[in-house]
């Protein structure tokens, strides 16, 4: 049995990713700073589970978690998913909010990759690292400048890592998950997504899309097809402003 690792598994997409991994026959290793939320996730999972309260901002804690996961078996899916959102303009937003988003959304992902990558390189089984970005990885949104900056950084990280590993460790694939409006505590819903806007996607649906994309070996994972129009419009605007070739 292979292992799916999920950070930020106490609620939202992370919880759904863990539940879906177990449904597909994988053992689950999950972590979050929210121990009570993790326990609620564990209660929804049938099968082997390793659960640890871990702050992804702490590289030593993440390495210790990775060492424990290694005892379960080979890791087939590593979801570097933990993330937070604090809205506000650069001029108004407290510096502590900036630091927190940078530490969790960016450094936390790097800590996760650095902790697990040696083991992924050493194992003979194929694996895929899935970095949870956002539509804000590709579109800069008003009132979300720092959040958008951290998620944009993950796009560059994922593409560069994909190219590095293609040459040195081709058994390790990379995906960038760019969810749109998914019901979660981050978007005003409960840990399972209840209470968010009716138009928001259910976390379980987003998780199924993500796992299906991993099965297909895709780098780009989008939950909302309608996002394509906005992304293509941004690319055209960049081309037009930079080289006079677009609108």
Secondary structure, DSSP 8 states (H G I E B T S, - for coil): --EEEEESTTSHHHHHHHHHHHHTT-EEEEEES-HHHHHHHHTT--S-EEEEE--TT-HHHHHHHHHHHHTT--EEEEEE-------B-TTTS-HHHHHHHIIIIIIHHHHHHHHHHHHHHH-SS-EEEEEE--GGGTS--TTBHHHHHHHHHHHHHHHHHHHHHHHH-TTEEEEEEE--SB-SGGGT--TTSTTS-TTSB-HHHHHHHHHHHHHTT-SEEES-TTHHHHHHHHHHHHHHHHHS---
